[in-house]
Amino acid sequence: QVQLVESGGGLVQAGDSLRLSCAASGTIFSINPMGWYRQTPGKQRELVAAIFSGGSTNYADSVKGRFTISRDNAKKTVYLQMNSLKPEDTAVYYCYYGLRPYWGQGTQVTVSS
């Protein structure tokens, strides 16, 4: 069984930075993808960033150039560095692992203007 625990969310002002972390427990294989989705009330969960085996990444167009995803396989942790935050980045951010996938409980990010 895989469990994911996110941390690092909070309330910041536009232009600030935050770093989200997602620590996994259980059996994790580096070949499987990890990443982040986000969701706001009334909207579908949307992909923010993903990282695949070998280190290749994928980003939503809205965050390209501002967010960076990285992964430490030894620590079974995925990170999301978020710079130049905008009010429209406000959402609950969910970590995921694998193709099934497994989900974390979510962490709130609020960006004030």
Backbone bond lengths (Angstrom), bond angles and torsions (degrees), N, CA, C in turn:
res aa  C-N    CA-C-N  psi(-1)  N-CA   C-N-CA  omega(-1)  CA-C   N-CA-C  phi
1 Q - - - 1.455 - - 1.524 109.20 -
2 V 1.306 115.63 133.85 1.455 121.69 179.75 1.513 109.22 -104.95
3 Q 1.322 116.11 133.53 1.462 121.18 173.34 1.524 109.02 -123.10
4 L 1.314 115.21 141.48 1.456 122.05 -178.65 1.523 109.27 -123.00
5 V 1.320 116.55 132.92 1.456 121.15 -179.73 1.522 108.80 -127.27
6 E 1.332 115.36 116.59 1.466 120.63 179.66 1.521 110.64 -90.09
7 S 1.305 115.86 154.97 1.456 121.96 173.72 1.524 108.37 -154.51
8 G 1.338 115.41 164.70 1.450 120.20 174.89 1.513 115.99 106.08
9 G 1.324 117.24 -5.90 1.450 118.77 178.16 1.520 111.46 -71.22
10 G 1.329 115.66 172.43 1.452 119.78 178.96 1.507 112.36 165.39
11 L 1.321 114.13 -170.16 1.465 122.41 179.71 1.523 108.58 -105.76
12 V 1.333 115.94 122.92 1.454 121.14 179.67 1.527 109.34 -135.87
13 Q 1.310 115.26 170.77 1.451 120.60 176.62 1.526 110.33 -96.30
14 A 1.319 114.95 157.97 1.461 120.08 177.19 1.526 109.63 -55.11
15 G 1.326 115.42 135.76 1.452 121.65 -178.38 1.514 114.34 94.94
16 D 1.323 116.47 -15.03 1.465 120.80 179.71 1.525 111.13 -77.34
17 S 1.325 114.04 176.34 1.455 121.36 178.81 1.524 110.78 -123.31
18 L 1.318 115.41 153.36 1.454 122.98 172.71 1.520 107.97 -142.06
19 R 1.326 115.20 152.68 1.451 120.52 174.02 1.516 108.82 -124.44
20 L 1.311 115.56 117.49 1.449 121.23 176.30 1.525 109.61 -92.33
21 S 1.324 115.30 144.93 1.456 121.61 175.65 1.513 108.89 -125.97
22 C 1.309 115.49 149.70 1.453 121.53 176.68 1.521 107.70 -138.45
23 A 1.318 115.09 110.30 1.457 120.76 -178.88 1.517 109.94 -99.34
24 A 1.315 116.00 129.99 1.456 121.53 -179.26 1.517 110.76 -102.85
25 S 1.317 115.13 147.17 1.456 121.07 171.64 1.514 107.86 -125.88
26 G 1.325 115.91 155.88 1.447 120.24 -174.78 1.520 110.40 98.84
27 T 1.308 115.58 -167.97 1.457 120.70 -177.03 1.522 110.01 -84.19
28 I 1.319 115.42 116.53 1.454 122.64 -178.59 1.527 108.99 -118.41
29 F 1.310 116.25 134.46 1.460 121.10 176.60 1.518 109.04 -112.53
30 S 1.312 115.39 128.85 1.460 119.88 -177.20 1.523 112.09 -65.54
31 I 1.311 117.72 -16.53 1.452 120.00 179.41 1.526 111.26 -71.41
32 N 1.319 116.97 -22.31 1.460 120.92 -179.12 1.518 111.84 -85.21
33 P 1.301 116.96 146.03 1.459 120.08 -178.74 1.524 112.51 -73.10
34 M 1.301 114.87 154.92 1.462 122.85 170.02 1.518 107.35 -134.23
35 G 1.308 115.75 158.59 1.447 116.66 179.21 1.505 113.05 178.67
36 W 1.307 114.07 -163.30 1.460 121.99 -174.50 1.530 111.01 -135.41
37 Y 1.314 114.70 136.27 1.445 123.11 168.37 1.520 107.41 -117.11
38 R 1.318 116.33 165.34 1.454 120.55 172.36 1.523 109.88 -139.83
39 Q 1.322 114.15 157.40 1.460 119.69 -177.27 1.514 110.30 -147.14
40 T 1.328 115.39 136.64 1.458 122.29 172.74 1.521 108.23 -115.28
41 P 1.324 117.62 157.45 1.471 120.39 -177.07 1.526 112.18 -55.33
42 G 1.314 115.81 131.89 1.450 121.00 176.67 1.512 114.92 83.27
43 K 1.332 116.65 -0.27 1.459 120.07 -179.12 1.518 110.80 -121.38
44 Q 1.319 114.70 158.60 1.457 119.73 177.50 1.532 109.95 -74.08
45 R 1.322 113.63 153.57 1.453 119.18 175.27 1.529 108.32 -66.03
46 E 1.341 116.74 133.99 1.456 120.16 -177.88 1.529 110.62 -122.16
47 L 1.329 114.92 146.02 1.454 120.23 178.42 1.520 110.11 -69.51
48 V 1.322 115.85 132.80 1.459 121.44 175.34 1.525 109.64 -100.73
49 A 1.335 115.50 -52.86 1.458 120.26 -177.61 1.518 109.31 -159.70
50 A 1.321 115.64 150.07 1.455 121.77 177.47 1.517 108.83 -141.06
51 I 1.336 114.33 150.69 1.459 120.11 177.18 1.518 108.20 -131.14
52 F 1.333 115.37 135.47 1.456 121.87 -172.21 1.523 110.06 -115.20
53 S 1.323 115.80 171.41 1.456 120.11 177.68 1.518 108.88 -57.97
54 G 1.317 116.46 139.93 1.450 120.98 -175.96 1.514 113.19 89.32
55 G 1.334 116.27 -10.77 1.456 120.08 174.71 1.519 115.86 94.98
56 S 1.315 117.14 1.78 1.464 117.75 177.93 1.519 109.73 -67.26
57 T 1.326 115.42 150.13 1.460 120.92 -174.88 1.519 111.37 -131.62
58 N 1.322 113.91 161.96 1.448 121.17 176.90 1.523 107.47 -141.70
59 Y 1.332 116.57 137.45 1.456 121.17 -177.76 1.523 110.77 -130.42
60 A 1.315 114.71 149.65 1.459 119.44 168.34 1.524 108.14 -66.70
61 D 1.309 115.76 146.07 1.468 119.63 -179.22 1.529 111.49 -57.53
62 S 1.316 116.33 -33.88 1.462 120.79 -175.08 1.527 113.33 -69.16
63 V 1.333 117.73 -15.69 1.464 119.99 -177.47 1.521 112.76 -117.17
64 K 1.311 117.87 -4.73 1.465 120.56 -179.57 1.521 110.59 -57.84
65 G 1.334 115.21 134.46 1.455 120.87 -179.35 1.514 113.73 85.86
66 R 1.339 117.81 -11.88 1.466 121.28 179.60 1.528 112.41 -115.42
67 F 1.310 117.10 -35.33 1.466 122.24 -177.49 1.528 109.63 -108.13
68 T 1.326 114.98 146.30 1.452 120.98 176.28 1.516 109.55 -133.97
69 I 1.321 116.26 127.01 1.453 120.96 177.16 1.522 108.87 -100.82
70 S 1.319 115.18 142.10 1.456 120.28 176.55 1.518 108.76 -145.88
71 R 1.314 115.29 167.53 1.466 119.65 -173.00 1.524 108.93 -146.50
72 D 1.313 115.65 136.39 1.460 122.54 174.58 1.519 106.75 -116.10
73 N 1.320 116.61 101.09 1.467 120.26 -175.47 1.531 111.90 -66.90
74 A 1.313 117.33 -32.45 1.461 119.95 179.50 1.527 110.86 -65.20
75 K 1.323 116.19 -34.52 1.468 120.71 179.56 1.525 111.79 -94.54
76 K 1.322 117.00 -3.07 1.465 121.94 -178.52 1.529 110.19 54.04
77 T 1.314 115.32 45.67 1.454 121.39 -174.82 1.526 110.51 -132.77
78 V 1.321 115.23 139.35 1.456 121.39 173.71 1.527 108.14 -117.26
79 Y 1.312 115.47 143.62 1.455 121.41 -176.35 1.530 110.03 -121.63
80 L 1.317 114.76 154.78 1.456 120.78 172.33 1.527 107.35 -134.31
81 Q 1.322 115.30 106.84 1.456 120.98 175.57 1.517 107.68 -86.88
82 M 1.319 116.07 120.26 1.453 121.64 -176.70 1.525 108.84 -115.88
83 N 1.316 116.03 114.71 1.459 122.07 179.31 1.529 110.28 -113.20
84 S 1.312 115.31 163.01 1.473 120.84 178.13 1.522 111.34 48.59
85 L 1.307 115.47 49.84 1.466 119.95 -176.04 1.525 111.63 -63.88
86 K 1.321 114.43 145.92 1.460 122.63 -179.58 1.523 109.02 -120.68
87 P 1.321 117.84 156.10 1.473 119.84 177.32 1.533 112.33 -55.37
88 E 1.320 117.57 -32.61 1.469 119.99 179.89 1.528 113.23 -72.60
89 D 1.328 117.16 -5.28 1.463 120.40 172.58 1.530 112.08 -82.63
90 T 1.314 116.17 -7.42 1.463 120.39 178.90 1.517 110.49 -60.11
91 A 1.326 116.19 125.26 1.461 122.00 -176.76 1.522 109.19 -178.25
92 V 1.317 114.94 171.31 1.459 120.74 165.69 1.522 106.75 -90.16
93 Y 1.301 116.11 126.85 1.463 122.20 -178.54 1.518 109.75 -101.87
94 Y 1.335 114.79 127.89 1.455 121.61 -177.94 1.526 110.07 -115.61
95 C 1.294 114.91 133.59 1.455 121.72 174.11 1.530 108.13 -87.98
96 Y 1.328 116.35 147.35 1.453 119.29 174.15 1.523 109.78 -137.22
97 Y 1.342 113.27 159.56 1.471 120.19 176.78 1.513 109.71 -139.40
98 G 1.302 115.61 135.33 1.443 121.80 169.24 1.513 113.95 81.48
99 L 1.322 114.86 -175.17 1.457 122.14 -176.10 1.515 112.28 -91.90
100 R 1.334 116.75 -14.04 1.471 120.60 -177.76 1.494 113.55 -62.95
101 P 1.328 124.80 -44.46 1.460 128.74 -21.06 1.535 110.97 -95.40
102 Y 1.312 115.70 171.71 1.461 122.37 168.37 1.537 108.10 -91.11
103 W 1.341 115.90 147.67 1.462 121.39 -178.00 1.520 111.38 -123.73
104 G 1.318 114.82 148.32 1.445 120.72 168.94 1.516 110.25 -83.64
105 Q 1.335 116.03 179.78 1.453 120.41 -175.80 1.522 112.34 -84.34
106 G 1.316 116.83 -13.19 1.456 121.33 178.39 1.519 112.43 97.08
107 T 1.324 115.16 149.46 1.456 121.65 175.69 1.527 108.29 -136.31
108 Q 1.319 115.76 134.07 1.461 121.08 -175.44 1.523 110.72 -80.92
109 V 1.321 115.26 131.52 1.457 122.49 171.60 1.520 107.37 -119.24
110 T 1.321 116.64 122.89 1.459 121.83 179.28 1.519 108.73 -124.42
111 V 1.327 115.30 124.98 1.460 121.08 -179.35 1.516 108.30 -116.23
112 S 1.312 116.25 117.03 1.462 120.69 -179.77 1.526 110.17 -92.09
113 S 1.321 114.78 149.70 1.473 119.61 -178.24 1.513 111.19 -87.76
